[in-house]
Every structure is written in C-alpha cells, then in structure tokens.
C-alpha cells in the first residue's frame, strides 16, 4: 500500500518481521539516498544563492552550517552502514 | 508476528507515491490555475488565458507535489527500516524530516518552522484517520443463542 494513503487510513501497529527487515532493494535505496543526501548536505549547495554563490550569514549562520554538515556526515555514516547490510543480505542469499 | 506479503517493496512504493502525488498535483493545478487564468484574462481571451495558465503552472504544481510525496515516502521507508516497527509515529517523523529537508535552503528558522508544521499536520491526519477508522468500525455484538428447551 502507498505510504501516503496509509497516513489517512493507518494500519494497526506491528513490529516488522525479520523477512521484511531483510529487504534488499529497500536497504539499497536507503543506502544510496543516505549517501547522496549526506554528500549534498556536506557541500555548500544548501546555503548558496544566486549566480554568485553567495552565502547569506543571517539566514545560514555558522552554527547552522556546521550542524547541517554534521547531519550530512551522520547520513553518510548511516548510508555506509546500510551498504554493509546490503552486502550481508547478498552474502546470506548466496551462501546460506 | 507474520510478514505482510501484500505490500510492495519500498522502491516500488516510493515510485508509486511519487507518481500518485504528481498526478494529484497536476489535476489540482489544472483546476486551480485554470480558474485563476480564466478570471485574470480579459473578455474574449478567457479560454486561451486559462489554457496558457494551465500549461505554464500545472506541471510545476505537480512537480512540487511529486517531490513532497517521493521524499515523504522515502523518509517513511527509512524510518520504518531503522525503527523496525510500523505505527503512526513513522509518518510523523517522516513528515518532520520532509518538511525540514524541503525548507533547508530557506535558512534555519524556515527549516525549523516547516519541519514542526509538517510533523504536526501529519500527526493530525494520522489522528483523524484513526478516529474515522474507530467511528466506522462495526460494533461487536454478542452472539444470540436460541433459548434452550426446558429439561425435566
């Protein structure tokens, strides 16, 4: 079912079964998304504006830029961890 | 707890949500900008004004909706995978991240306000959805058994 539709028609709460947690495409997508998002947040792209690529320090103070970059590093870490889990799932499927 | 095999894997659900949100945005954008273009055009040019407003703006609205839907679905799947649980909090957390991520270029105040607003809105939607489900559910009635014959 769609994730958006399940907001309006919520299914009962439940824990995910191990077979659902070992979903290869889901883990791979999350890994790619986390690494991509982390790289984007670590670049200066979220803060620059216009053709001159100037940073408005009132809108984006230094503490904010550092926090966003920190979140970016965490996301890259999460992506790498999930990529490791992708390897584990593939290994389990091939050799066990 | 057994696995739910009726669900598609996350990448397909994300694509599905992106497409659904895009279509919804395009349809809504056609209605909205059609009326707006019609009203803002001079007499005699109203039909043409409505069509050109739809052509110019409806795909943009669709794109905005699509980005929101795709991002929300991606965050929802990610939160579900990290928490290993499916409940109402997933949507609220995903809404918080979606609102924040979409507003990040607007500065820290904009990001904070947008994330909190989006999370609250989704929390309200979830609550209303649950309330409606309870309201629409059939009341459980005790089974009616025939009277037992009297024994001597």
gemmi code that builds the backbone of each chain (N, CA, C; Angstrom):
import gemmi

chains = {
    "A": [
        ("UNK", (0.842, -1.208, 0.000), (0.000, 0.000, 0.000), (0.871, 1.250, 0.000)),
        ("UNK", (0.318, 2.322, -0.481), (1.064, 3.579, -0.547), (1.329, 4.133, 0.858)),
        ("UNK", (2.502, 4.731, 1.031), (2.830, 5.322, 2.336), (1.979, 6.555, 2.601)),
        ("UNK", (1.594, 7.278, 1.538), (0.777, 8.485, 1.719), (-0.649, 8.089, 2.091)),
        ("UNK", (-1.174, 7.056, 1.402), (-2.544, 6.618, 1.719), (-2.630, 6.044, 3.125)),
        ("UNK", (-1.521, 5.433, 3.583), (-1.576, 4.838, 4.924), (-1.572, 5.904, 6.018)),
        ("UNK", (-1.331, 7.178, 5.644), (-1.478, 8.257, 6.626), (-2.966, 8.472, 6.923)),
        ("UNK", (-3.771, 8.418, 5.863), (-5.205, 8.672, 6.026), (-5.963, 7.427, 6.502)),
        ("UNK", (-5.397, 6.254, 6.196), (-6.057, 5.003, 6.575), (-5.012, 4.119, 7.258)),
        ("UNK", (-4.637, 4.467, 8.502), (-3.489, 3.790, 9.124), (-3.770, 2.309, 9.423)),
        ("UNK", (-2.736, 1.497, 9.183), (-2.860, 0.077, 9.512), (-2.476, -0.112, 10.979)),
        ("UNK", (-2.911, -1.202, 11.606), (-2.587, -1.396, 13.028), (-1.078, -1.485, 13.264)),
        ("UNK", (-0.644, -1.022, 14.433), (0.788, -1.028, 14.756), (1.294, -2.468, 14.864)),
        ("UNK", (2.512, -2.682, 14.367), (3.106, -4.025, 14.464), (4.607, -3.901, 14.298)),
        ("UNK", (5.319, -4.909, 14.806), (6.770, -4.975, 14.583), (7.012, -5.633, 13.230)),
        ("UNK", (8.074, -5.187, 12.548), (8.378, -5.790, 11.244), (8.958, -7.188, 11.455)),
        ("UNK", (8.545, -8.111, 10.593), (9.101, -9.468, 10.663), (10.533, -9.450, 10.122)),
        ("UNK", (11.400, -10.386, 10.560), (12.789, -10.392, 10.066), (12.878, -10.489, 8.544)),
        ("UNK", (11.921, -11.203, 7.923), (11.961, -11.329, 6.461), (11.698, -9.980, 5.785)),
        ("UNK", (10.903, -9.129, 6.446), (10.634, -7.793, 5.883), (11.823, -6.866, 6.088)),
        ("UNK", (12.493, -7.036, 7.243), (13.643, -6.181, 7.541), (14.817, -6.497, 6.612)),
        ("UNK", (14.877, -7.716, 6.086), (15.971, -8.110, 5.196), (15.635, -7.836, 3.732)),
        ("UNK", (14.956, -6.730, 3.463), (14.550, -6.406, 2.090), (15.727, -5.747, 1.363)),
        ("UNK", (16.242, -6.440, 0.351), (17.459, -5.958, -0.338), (17.247, -4.619, -1.055)),
        ("UNK", (16.199, -4.486, -1.925), (16.032, -3.194, -2.615), (15.781, -2.030, -1.667)),
        ("UNK", (15.052, -2.325, -0.552), (14.764, -1.236, 0.405), (16.065, -0.745, 1.044)),
        ("UNK", (16.892, -1.691, 1.463), (18.147, -1.328, 2.125), (19.065, -0.599, 1.159)),
        ("UNK", (19.095, -1.081, -0.087), (19.961, -0.449, -1.099), (19.516, 0.986, -1.378)),
        ("UNK", (18.194, 1.175, -1.522), (17.669, 2.519, -1.789), (17.996, 3.443, -0.617)),
        ("UNK", (17.825, 2.922, 0.604), (18.106, 3.767, 1.760), (19.576, 4.144, 1.809)),
        ("UNK", (20.420, 3.183, 1.470), (21.856, 3.442, 1.482), (22.225, 4.532, 0.464)),
        ("UNK", (21.711, 4.384, -0.749), (22.010, 5.363, -1.812), (21.470, 6.743, -1.430)),
        ("UNK", (20.235, 6.753, -0.910), (19.587, 8.013, -0.517), (20.376, 8.697, 0.603)),
        ("UNK", (20.812, 7.908, 1.580), (21.541, 8.487, 2.716), (22.899, 9.031, 2.264)),
        ("UNK", (23.606, 8.277, 1.412), (24.926, 8.757, 0.960), (24.748, 10.006, 0.094)),
        ("UNK", (23.773, 9.976, -0.828), (23.520, 11.138, -1.691), (23.125, 12.365, -0.890)),
        ("UNK", (22.196, 12.169, 0.048), (21.757, 13.280, 0.903), (22.899, 13.821, 1.737)),
        ("UNK", (23.726, 12.923, 2.247), (24.872, 13.341, 3.058), (25.866, 14.163, 2.259)),
        ("UNK", (26.116, 13.733, 1.022), (27.051, 14.489, 0.161), (26.480, 15.880, -0.134)),
        ("UNK", (25.162, 15.918, -0.411), (24.514, 17.218, -0.688), (24.621, 18.140, 0.523)),
        ("UNK", (24.336, 17.606, 1.711), (24.373, 18.453, 2.908), (25.797, 18.886, 3.241)),
        ("UNK", (26.794, 18.075, 2.861), (28.183, 18.444, 3.146), (28.737, 19.461, 2.158)),
        ("UNK", (28.058, 19.606, 1.005), (28.521, 20.609, 0.038), (27.990, 21.982, 0.486)),
        ("UNK", (28.347, 23.013, -0.266), (27.829, 24.344, 0.092), (26.512, 24.651, -0.615)),
        ("UNK", (25.994, 23.675, -1.374), (24.767, 23.903, -2.164), (23.547, 24.327, -1.338)),
        ("UNK", (23.327, 23.757, -0.124), (22.124, 24.194, 0.609), (22.186, 25.645, 1.078)),
        ("UNK", (23.361, 26.257, 1.068), (23.489, 27.606, 1.649), (23.683, 28.706, 0.614)),
        ("UNK", (24.138, 28.349, -0.578), (24.453, 29.387, -1.571), (23.205, 29.840, -2.306)),
        ("UNK", (23.264, 31.080, -2.780), (22.133, 31.652, -3.507), (22.618, 32.414, -4.721)),
        ("UNK", (21.807, 32.438, -5.757), (22.088, 33.249, -6.931), (23.271, 32.743, -7.748)),
        ("UNK", (23.627, 33.561, -8.760), (24.711, 33.144, -9.655), (26.081, 33.325, -9.018)),
        ("UNK", (26.151, 34.238, -8.040), (27.467, 34.492, -7.420), (27.795, 33.480, -6.328)),
        ("UNK", (26.856, 32.575, -6.031), (27.042, 31.570, -4.979), (27.403, 32.197, -3.633)),
        ("UNK", (26.679, 33.257, -3.287), (26.961, 33.920, -2.008), (26.163, 33.257, -0.891)),
        ("UNK", (26.743, 33.261, 0.316), (26.044, 32.701, 1.477), (25.544, 33.851, 2.337)),
        ("UNK", (24.238, 33.836, 2.621), (23.652, 34.842, 3.498), (23.833, 34.367, 4.947)),
        ("UNK", (24.741, 35.030, 5.684), (25.059, 34.547, 7.031), (23.952, 34.837, 8.052)),
        ("UNK", (23.008, 35.682, 7.672), (21.878, 35.919, 8.575), (20.910, 34.722, 8.509)),
        ("UNK", (20.740, 34.245, 7.277), (19.856, 33.100, 7.074), (20.545, 31.791, 7.472)),
        ("UNK", (21.810, 31.714, 7.142), (22.573, 30.489, 7.415), (23.774, 30.824, 8.301)),
        ("UNK", (23.573, 31.006, 9.608), (24.720, 31.296, 10.483), (25.688, 30.103, 10.541)),
        ("UNK", (26.886, 30.375, 11.056), (27.928, 29.335, 11.041), (27.498, 28.082, 11.798)),
        ("UNK", (26.861, 28.278, 12.977), (26.449, 27.107, 13.764), (25.474, 26.235, 12.976)),
        ("UNK", (24.630, 26.905, 12.191), (23.641, 26.173, 11.373), (24.339, 25.384, 10.270)),
        ("UNK", (25.311, 26.059, 9.609), (26.044, 25.371, 8.536), (26.784, 24.152, 9.085)),
        ("UNK", (27.408, 24.360, 10.286), (28.142, 23.232, 10.877), (27.184, 22.101, 11.266)),
        ("UNK", (26.011, 22.464, 11.792), (25.032, 21.427, 12.167), (24.589, 20.642, 10.942)),
        ("UNK", (24.297, 21.372, 9.860), (23.828, 20.697, 8.641), (24.919, 19.773, 8.115)),
        ("UNK", (26.167, 20.259, 8.153), (27.279, 19.411, 7.674), (27.443, 18.186, 8.587)),
        ("UNK", (27.227, 18.389, 9.889), (27.295, 17.255, 10.833), (26.237, 16.213, 10.519)),
        ("UNK", (25.018, 16.704, 10.230), (23.935, 15.773, 9.858), (24.318, 15.036, 8.570)),
        ("UNK", (24.974, 15.771, 7.659), (25.429, 15.160, 6.411), (26.409, 14.026, 6.673)),
        ("UNK", (27.344, 14.260, 7.608), (28.335, 13.217, 7.928), (27.627, 11.997, 8.544)),
        ("UNK", (26.646, 12.282, 9.437), (25.875, 11.172, 10.042), (25.147, 10.370, 8.956)),
        ("UNK", (24.594, 11.104, 7.983), (23.863, 10.428, 6.905), (24.794, 9.550, 6.074)),
        ("UNK", (26.004, 10.065, 5.806), (26.965, 9.254, 5.043), (27.318, 7.993, 5.845)),
        ("UNK", (27.480, 8.168, 7.159), (27.761, 7.011, 8.017), (26.631, 5.993, 7.968)),
        ("UNK", (25.385, 6.505, 8.063), (24.224, 5.607, 8.004), (24.185, 4.874, 6.665)),
        ("UNK", (24.478, 5.635, 5.592), (24.480, 5.031, 4.250), (25.517, 3.926, 4.143)),
        ("UNK", (26.704, 4.181, 4.709), (27.779, 3.173, 4.646), (27.376, 1.934, 5.452)),
        ("UNK", (26.751, 2.161, 6.627), (26.316, 1.040, 7.469), (25.274, 0.201, 6.739)),
        ("UNK", (24.307, 0.905, 6.110), (23.252, 0.186, 5.391), (23.827, -0.530, 4.170)),
        ("UNK", (24.879, 0.062, 3.566), (25.513, -0.599, 2.424), (26.169, -1.899, 2.885)),
        ("UNK", (26.742, -1.857, 4.100), (27.288, -3.080, 4.689), (26.201, -4.126, 4.876)),
        ("UNK", (25.009, -3.677, 5.302), (23.881, -4.610, 5.482), (23.437, -5.198, 4.137)),
        ("UNK", (23.553, -4.377, 3.063), (23.222, -4.889, 1.725), (24.148, -6.058, 1.405)),
        ("UNK", (25.451, -5.864, 1.699), (26.427, -6.929, 1.470), (26.075, -8.170, 2.278)),
        ("UNK", (25.660, -7.959, 3.523), (25.288, -9.094, 4.388), (24.107, -9.862, 3.810)),
        ("UNK", (23.091, -9.108, 3.334), (21.887, -9.764, 2.789), (22.259, -10.580, 1.545)),
        ("UNK", (23.103, -9.965, 0.670), (23.510, -10.666, -0.554), (24.295, -11.919, -0.190)),
        ("UNK", (25.192, -11.798, 0.797), (26.010, -12.938, 1.226), (25.120, -14.065, 1.755)),
        ("UNK", (24.120, -13.670, 2.584), (23.211, -14.670, 3.160), (22.441, -15.389, 2.054)),
        ("UNK", (21.982, -14.600, 1.055), (21.168, -15.195, -0.001), (22.003, -16.132, -0.877)),
        ("UNK", (23.297, -15.796, -1.052), (24.125, -16.581, -1.963), (24.706, -17.815, -1.303)),
        ("UNK", (25.144, -17.661, -0.057), (25.928, -18.733, 0.544), (25.223, -19.470, 1.677)),
        ("UNK", (24.014, -19.073, 2.081), (23.370, -19.784, 3.198), (22.072, -20.441, 2.750)),
    ],
    "B": [
        ("UNK", (5.092, -12.313, 15.023), (4.258, -11.560, 14.053), (4.636, -11.991, 12.631)),
        ("UNK", (3.649, -12.327, 11.819), (3.976, -12.802, 10.478), (4.192, -11.632, 9.528)),
        ("UNK", (4.944, -11.896, 8.435), (5.255, -10.846, 7.467), (4.018, -10.528, 6.640)),
        ("UNK", (3.906, -9.270, 6.231), (2.799, -8.849, 5.390), (3.244, -8.949, 3.931)),
        ("UNK", (2.767, -9.982, 3.235), (3.239, -10.203, 1.863), (2.410, -9.452, 0.833)),
        ("UNK", (1.397, -8.690, 1.290), (0.588, -7.955, 0.326), (1.255, -6.639, -0.052)),
        ("UNK", (2.306, -6.249, 0.659), (2.945, -4.958, 0.419), (4.046, -5.085, -0.619)),
        ("UNK", (4.208, -4.004, -1.397), (5.312, -3.946, -2.350), (6.570, -3.545, -1.594)),
        ("UNK", (7.757, -3.880, -2.138), (8.984, -3.388, -1.502), (9.114, -1.875, -1.653)),
        ("UNK", (9.927, -1.284, -0.802), (9.984, 0.179, -0.706), (10.233, 0.937, -2.021)),
        ("UNK", (11.193, 0.519, -2.861), (11.420, 1.331, -4.076), (10.170, 1.480, -4.933)),
        ("UNK", (9.371, 0.404, -4.989), (8.148, 0.461, -5.805), (7.122, 1.381, -5.147)),
        ("UNK", (7.039, 1.297, -3.811), (6.090, 2.170, -3.090), (6.494, 3.639, -3.275)),
        ("UNK", (7.810, 3.912, -3.261), (8.283, 5.298, -3.422), (7.896, 5.818, -4.808)),
        ("UNK", (8.139, 4.993, -5.826), (7.777, 5.403, -7.197), (6.270, 5.609, -7.310)),
        ("UNK", (5.532, 4.693, -6.702), (4.071, 4.756, -6.709), (3.586, 6.064, -6.064)),
        ("UNK", (4.184, 6.391, -4.923), (3.786, 7.610, -4.205), (4.175, 8.855, -4.989)),
        ("UNK", (5.379, 8.814, -5.603), (5.818, 9.959, -6.395), (4.839, 10.204, -7.547)),
        ("UNK", (4.501, 9.134, -8.245), (3.580, 9.257, -9.388), (2.200, 9.709, -8.951)),
        ("UNK", (1.709, 9.107, -7.859), (0.382, 9.473, -7.356), (0.318, 10.929, -6.947)),
        ("UNK", (1.351, 11.376, -6.222), (1.373, 12.774, -5.763), (1.504, 13.714, -6.960)),
        ("UNK", (2.319, 13.325, -7.945), (2.484, 14.169, -9.147), (1.146, 14.324, -9.876)),
        ("UNK", (0.450, 13.201, -10.059), (-0.834, 13.272, -10.774), (-1.835, 14.128, -10.007)),
        ("UNK", (-1.842, 13.928, -8.679), (-2.766, 14.704, -7.866), (-2.464, 16.200, -8.000)),
        ("UNK", (-1.178, 16.539, -7.975), (-0.768, 17.938, -8.114), (-1.140, 18.505, -9.469)),
        ("UNK", (-0.946, 17.693, -10.522), (-1.269, 18.181, -11.873), (-2.775, 18.425, -11.994)),
        ("UNK", (-3.576, 17.493, -11.475), (-5.040, 17.650, -11.569), (-5.482, 18.888, -10.769)),
        ("UNK", (-4.976, 18.987, -9.538), (-5.323, 20.155, -8.715), (-4.823, 21.444, -9.329)),
        ("UNK", (-3.612, 21.393, -9.892), (-3.028, 22.584, -10.541), (-3.838, 23.013, -11.754)),
        ("UNK", (-4.353, 22.025, -12.502), (-5.197, 22.349, -13.676), (-6.438, 23.106, -13.221)),
        ("UNK", (-7.072, 22.624, -12.183), (-8.301, 23.270, -11.700), (-7.964, 24.671, -11.173)),
        ("UNK", (-6.966, 24.731, -10.307), (-6.609, 25.993, -9.640), (-6.168, 27.053, -10.651)),
        ("UNK", (-5.168, 26.701, -11.471), (-4.629, 27.695, -12.405), (-5.555, 27.933, -13.588)),
        ("UNK", (-6.408, 26.935, -13.897), (-7.419, 27.149, -14.934), (-8.368, 28.256, -14.521)),
        ("UNK", (-8.872, 28.152, -13.293), (-9.808, 29.175, -12.787), (-9.093, 30.525, -12.669)),
        ("UNK", (-7.859, 30.479, -12.163), (-7.106, 31.723, -11.966), (-6.814, 32.413, -13.317)),
        ("UNK", (-6.381, 31.601, -14.293), (-6.095, 32.151, -15.621), (-7.351, 32.679, -16.284)),
        ("UNK", (-8.455, 31.992, -16.081), (-9.732, 32.412, -16.659), (-10.152, 33.764, -16.079)),
        ("UNK", (-10.061, 33.877, -14.765), (-10.508, 35.107, -14.095), (-9.607, 36.299, -14.388)),
        ("UNK", (-8.303, 36.029, -14.578), (-7.353, 37.131, -14.784), (-7.198, 37.537, -16.248)),
        ("UNK", (-7.955, 36.896, -17.156), (-7.832, 37.241, -18.580), (-8.956, 38.180, -18.998)),
        ("UNK", (-8.708, 38.998, -20.017), (-9.770, 39.896, -20.492), (-10.865, 39.109, -21.216)),
        ("UNK", (-12.063, 39.705, -21.334), (-13.170, 39.056, -22.041), (-12.758, 38.742, -23.474)),
        ("UNK", (-13.147, 37.562, -23.937), (-12.789, 37.156, -25.291), (-11.525, 36.328, -25.341)),
        ("UNK", (-10.697, 36.470, -24.303), (-9.430, 35.730, -24.256), (-9.409, 34.779, -23.068)),
        ("UNK", (-10.567, 34.552, -22.443), (-10.570, 33.826, -21.168), (-10.202, 32.355, -21.336)),
        ("UNK", (-10.723, 31.738, -22.367), (-10.400, 30.320, -22.605), (-8.913, 30.153, -22.869)),
        ("UNK", (-8.379, 31.027, -23.732), (-6.956, 30.972, -24.063), (-6.108, 31.254, -22.822)),
        ("UNK", (-6.539, 32.224, -22.016), (-5.808, 32.566, -20.778), (-5.774, 31.393, -19.819)),
        ("UNK", (-6.933, 30.695, -19.701), (-6.995, 29.538, -18.795), (-6.048, 28.445, -19.276)),
        ("UNK", (-6.081, 28.168, -20.592), (-5.226, 27.091, -21.133), (-3.754, 27.437, -20.945)),
        ("UNK", (-3.393, 28.690, -21.250), (-1.956, 29.017, -21.136), (-1.494, 29.022, -19.681)),
        ("UNK", (-2.395, 29.415, -18.752), (-2.021, 29.353, -17.325), (-1.836, 27.904, -16.900)),
        ("UNK", (-2.731, 27.018, -17.375), (-2.605, 25.588, -17.029), (-1.293, 25.035, -17.579)),
        ("UNK", (-0.981, 25.394, -18.852), (0.242, 24.865, -19.475), (1.488, 25.348, -18.743)),
        ("UNK", (1.421, 26.570, -18.240), (2.615, 27.131, -17.604), (2.781, 26.653, -16.166)),
        ("UNK", (1.676, 26.522, -15.418), (1.803, 26.325, -13.975), (1.457, 24.927, -13.463)),
        ("UNK", (0.550, 24.208, -14.148), (0.117, 22.906, -13.606), (1.275, 21.903, -13.470)),
        ("UNK", (2.193, 21.804, -14.444), (3.305, 20.863, -14.257), (4.197, 21.242, -13.073)),
        ("UNK", (4.310, 22.541, -12.792), (5.132, 22.983, -11.658), (4.499, 22.524, -10.340)),
        ("UNK", (3.170, 22.712, -10.244), (2.453, 22.263, -9.025), (2.598, 20.749, -8.885)),
        ("UNK", (2.435, 20.045, -10.009), (2.587, 18.588, -9.994), (3.973, 18.184, -9.530)),
        ("UNK", (4.986, 18.878, -10.023), (6.365, 18.588, -9.630), (6.578, 18.809, -8.141)),
        ("UNK", (6.031, 19.907, -7.624), (6.167, 20.189, -6.186), (5.502, 19.094, -5.349)),
        ("UNK", (4.298, 18.711, -5.756), (3.600, 17.642, -5.028), (4.395, 16.334, -5.121)),
        ("UNK", (4.895, 16.057, -6.331), (5.639, 14.813, -6.559), (6.884, 14.738, -5.692)),
        ("UNK", (7.613, 15.853, -5.611), (8.826, 15.880, -4.786), (8.458, 15.638, -3.323)),
        ("UNK", (7.388, 16.279, -2.871), (6.970, 16.087, -1.482), (6.604, 14.621, -1.247)),
        ("UNK", (5.805, 14.063, -2.148), (5.348, 12.679, -1.980), (6.504, 11.690, -2.005)),
        ("UNK", (7.401, 11.867, -2.961), (8.538, 10.954, -3.086), (9.448, 11.030, -1.872)),
        ("UNK", (9.702, 12.251, -1.431), (10.591, 12.440, -0.274), (9.937, 11.878, 0.988)),
        ("UNK", (8.649, 12.132, 1.148), (7.943, 11.624, 2.332), (7.974, 10.100, 2.355)),
        ("UNK", (7.719, 9.510, 1.200), (7.695, 8.056, 1.134), (9.075, 7.470, 1.423)),
        ("UNK", (10.115, 8.135, 0.886), (11.485, 7.664, 1.132), (11.812, 7.741, 2.617)),
        ("UNK", (11.468, 8.867, 3.236), (11.747, 9.020, 4.669), (10.925, 8.006, 5.476)),
        ("UNK", (9.672, 7.784, 5.065), (8.815, 6.847, 5.784), (9.432, 5.446, 5.763)),
        ("UNK", (9.906, 5.040, 4.570), (10.534, 3.717, 4.452), (11.796, 3.652, 5.305)),
        ("UNK", (12.583, 4.737, 5.289), (13.845, 4.742, 6.047), (13.565, 4.646, 7.542)),
        ("UNK", (12.584, 5.425, 8.012), (12.259, 5.422, 9.443), (11.748, 4.036, 9.851)),
        ("UNK", (10.929, 3.446, 8.966), (10.400, 2.109, 9.231), (11.548, 1.097, 9.342)),
        ("UNK", (12.528, 1.233, 8.455), (13.652, 0.285, 8.459), (14.514, 0.460, 9.697)),
        ("UNK", (14.704, 1.701, 10.142), (15.556, 1.942, 11.310), (14.832, 1.512, 12.589)),
        ("UNK", (13.530, 1.853, 12.715), (12.802, 1.525, 13.947), (12.330, 0.074, 13.977)),
        ("UNK", (12.288, -0.550, 12.810), (11.784, -1.925, 12.652), (10.376, -2.074, 13.255)),
        ("UNK", (9.586, -1.032, 13.094), (8.216, -1.051, 13.615), (7.330, -0.210, 12.698)),
        ("UNK", (6.072, -0.598, 12.614), (5.151, 0.145, 11.758), (4.049, 0.712, 12.637)),
        ("UNK", (4.053, 2.020, 12.840), (2.988, 2.652, 13.613), (2.823, 4.108, 13.171)),
        ("UNK", (1.990, 4.842, 13.912), (1.663, 6.210, 13.498), (2.870, 7.151, 13.602)),
        ("UNK", (3.828, 6.815, 14.454), (4.974, 7.705, 14.645), (5.846, 7.799, 13.401)),
        ("UNK", (5.860, 6.737, 12.594), (6.685, 6.750, 11.374), (6.316, 7.931, 10.483)),
        ("UNK", (5.010, 8.121, 10.284), (4.556, 9.198, 9.399), (4.899, 10.562, 9.988)),
        ("UNK", (4.756, 10.686, 11.313), (5.053, 11.977, 11.955), (6.546, 12.299, 11.817)),
        ("UNK", (7.391, 11.306, 12.079), (8.845, 11.523, 11.974), (9.223, 11.804, 10.518)),
        ("UNK", (8.628, 11.032, 9.602), (8.927, 11.245, 8.173), (8.467, 12.634, 7.738)),
        ("UNK", (7.323, 13.075, 8.238), (6.827, 14.417, 7.912), (7.768, 15.488, 8.434)),
        ("UNK", (8.289, 15.282, 9.631), (9.249, 16.230, 10.221), (10.480, 16.360, 9.312)),
        ("UNK", (11.018, 15.216, 8.903), (12.212, 15.231, 8.046), (11.903, 15.826, 6.671)),
        ("UNK", (10.735, 15.498, 6.129), (10.384, 16.003, 4.787), (10.253, 17.522, 4.815)),
        ("UNK", (9.511, 18.020, 5.806), (9.334, 19.474, 5.917), (10.670, 20.178, 6.074)),
        ("UNK", (11.519, 19.609, 6.917), (12.842, 20.204, 7.140), (13.708, 20.148, 5.897)),
        ("UNK", (13.708, 19.005, 5.233), (14.582, 18.834, 4.059), (14.178, 19.784, 2.935)),
        ("UNK", (12.865, 19.959, 2.761), (12.419, 20.816, 1.650), (12.684, 22.294, 1.923)),
        ("UNK", (12.804, 22.655, 3.207), (12.958, 24.074, 3.543), (14.398, 24.425, 3.898)),
        ("UNK", (15.324, 23.489, 3.728), (16.677, 23.695, 4.261), (17.391, 24.882, 3.597)),
        ("UNK", (17.056, 25.171, 2.357), (17.711, 26.293, 1.666), (17.187, 27.651, 2.142)),
        ("UNK", (16.080, 27.629, 2.883), (15.499, 28.894, 3.341), (16.086, 29.403, 4.642)),
        ("UNK", (17.019, 28.679, 5.227), (17.615, 29.115, 6.496), (17.106, 28.307, 7.667)),
        ("UNK", (17.706, 28.521, 8.843), (17.393, 27.655, 9.987), (15.993, 27.888, 10.541)),
        ("UNK", (15.528, 29.163, 10.530), (14.177, 29.433, 11.041), (13.125, 28.755, 10.166)),
        ("UNK", (13.312, 28.913, 8.857), (12.369, 28.342, 7.898), (12.353, 26.818, 8.021)),
        ("UNK", (13.539, 26.240, 8.174), (13.643, 24.776, 8.301), (12.910, 24.301, 9.553)),
        ("UNK", (13.189, 24.977, 10.680), (12.557, 24.592, 11.949), (11.028, 24.692, 11.852)),
        ("UNK", (10.558, 25.853, 11.370), (9.098, 26.055, 11.315), (8.429, 25.057, 10.377)),
        ("UNK", (9.062, 24.838, 9.234), (8.469, 23.948, 8.243), (8.438, 22.508, 8.749)),
        ("UNK", (9.529, 22.086, 9.419), (9.594, 20.705, 9.927), (8.519, 20.486, 10.995)),
        ("UNK", (8.405, 21.454, 11.918), (7.425, 21.286, 13.004), (6.001, 21.314, 12.449)),
        ("UNK", (5.740, 22.245, 11.520), (4.390, 22.344, 10.937), (4.016, 21.052, 10.223)),
        ("UNK", (4.954, 20.533, 9.439), (4.680, 19.324, 8.651), (4.424, 18.133, 9.576)),
        ("UNK", (5.240, 18.022, 10.649), (5.061, 16.903, 11.592), (3.702, 17.016, 12.275)),
        ("UNK", (3.335, 18.233, 12.709), (2.040, 18.419, 13.393), (0.884, 18.079, 12.449)),
        ("UNK", (1.003, 18.542, 11.205), (-0.062, 18.295, 10.223), (-0.262, 16.796, 10.011)),
        ("UNK", (0.853, 16.083, 9.870), (0.744, 14.638, 9.650), (0.228, 13.931, 10.896)),
        ("UNK", (0.609, 14.440, 12.068), (0.080, 13.881, 13.311), (-1.429, 14.034, 13.371)),
        ("UNK", (-1.910, 15.218, 12.963), (-3.362, 15.459, 12.945), (-4.046, 14.514, 11.950)),
        ("UNK", (-3.446, 14.368, 10.750), (-4.026, 13.465, 9.741), (-4.107, 12.037, 10.285)),
        ("UNK", (-3.018, 11.593, 10.927), (-2.999, 10.231, 11.488), (-4.090, 10.077, 12.539)),
        ("UNK", (-4.196, 11.093, 13.413), (-5.199, 11.027, 14.474), (-6.598, 10.978, 13.910)),
        ("UNK", (-6.850, 11.837, 12.908), (-8.187, 11.866, 12.300), (-8.471, 10.527, 11.602)),
        ("UNK", (-7.443, 9.984, 10.919), (-7.594, 8.686, 10.244), (-7.962, 7.598, 11.230)),
        ("UNK", (-7.268, 7.572, 12.389), (-7.562, 6.557, 13.406), (-8.977, 6.737, 13.972)),
        ("UNK", (-9.336, 8.015, 14.207), (-10.668, 8.296, 14.744), (-11.749, 7.825, 13.787)),
        ("UNK", (-11.538, 8.111, 12.495), (-12.525, 7.717, 11.487), (-12.638, 6.203, 11.427)),
        ("UNK", (-11.461, 5.517, 11.532), (-11.486, 4.053, 11.494), (-12.302, 3.501, 12.658)),
        ("UNK", (-12.095, 4.071, 13.845), (-12.838, 3.601, 15.014), (-14.321, 3.910, 14.874)),
        ("UNK", (-14.620, 5.074, 14.297), (-16.002, 5.513, 14.144), (-16.744, 4.615, 13.157)),
        ("UNK", (-16.019, 4.231, 12.067), (-16.663, 3.442, 11.013), (-16.720, 1.954, 11.351)),
        ("UNK", (-15.908, 1.517, 12.330), (-15.854, 0.087, 12.641), (-17.206, -0.379, 13.179)),
        ("UNK", (-17.582, -1.612, 12.809), (-18.853, -2.166, 13.268), (-18.743, -2.489, 14.761)),
        ("UNK", (-19.745, -2.165, 15.563), (-19.670, -2.546, 16.980), (-19.769, -4.059, 17.134)),
        ("UNK", (-18.992, -4.594, 18.071), (-19.023, -6.051, 18.251), (-20.255, -6.420, 19.092)),
        ("UNK", (-21.077, -7.296, 18.538), (-22.310, -7.710, 19.217), (-22.130, -9.134, 19.750)),
        ("UNK", (-22.706, -9.384, 20.889), (-22.660, -10.742, 21.446), (-23.567, -11.646, 20.612)),
        ("UNK", (-23.113, -12.887, 20.331), (-23.976, -13.772, 19.522), (-25.263, -14.128, 20.265)),
        ("UNK", (-26.350, -14.254, 19.495), (-27.651, -14.563, 20.098), (-27.896, -16.059, 19.948)),
        ("UNK", (-28.050, -16.756, 21.047), (-28.332, -18.199, 21.011), (-29.820, -18.425, 21.272)),
        ("UNK", (-30.393, -19.462, 20.633), (-31.812, -19.760, 20.918), (-31.966, -20.280, 22.343)),
        ("UNK", (-33.130, -20.007, 22.890), (-33.381, -20.487, 24.264), (-33.301, -22.008, 24.325)),
        ("UNK", (-32.665, -22.499, 25.358), (-32.543, -23.953, 25.491), (-33.884, -24.523, 25.958)),
        ("UNK", (-34.286, -25.697, 25.421), (-35.540, -26.294, 25.875), (-35.446, -26.729, 27.342)),
        ("UNK", (-36.533, -26.635, 27.982), (-36.533, -26.991, 29.407), (-36.331, -28.495, 29.575)),
        ("UNK", (-35.508, -28.868, 30.506), (-35.303, -30.291, 30.766), (-36.116, -30.693, 31.997)),
        ("UNK", (-36.636, -31.892, 31.977), (-37.496, -32.353, 33.062), (-36.697, -32.661, 34.329)),
    ],
}
model = gemmi.Model(1)
for chain_id, residues in chains.items():
    chain = gemmi.Chain(chain_id)
    for i, (resn, *xyz) in enumerate(residues, 1):
        res = gemmi.Residue()
        res.name, res.seqid = resn, gemmi.SeqId(i, " ")
        for name, pos in zip(("N", "CA", "C"), xyz):
            atom = gemmi.Atom()
            atom.name, atom.element = name, gemmi.Element(name[0])
            atom.pos, atom.b_iso = gemmi.Position(*pos), 0.0
            res.add_atom(atom)
        chain.add_residue(res)
    model.add_chain(chain)
structure = gemmi.Structure()
structure.add_model(model)
structure.setup_entities()
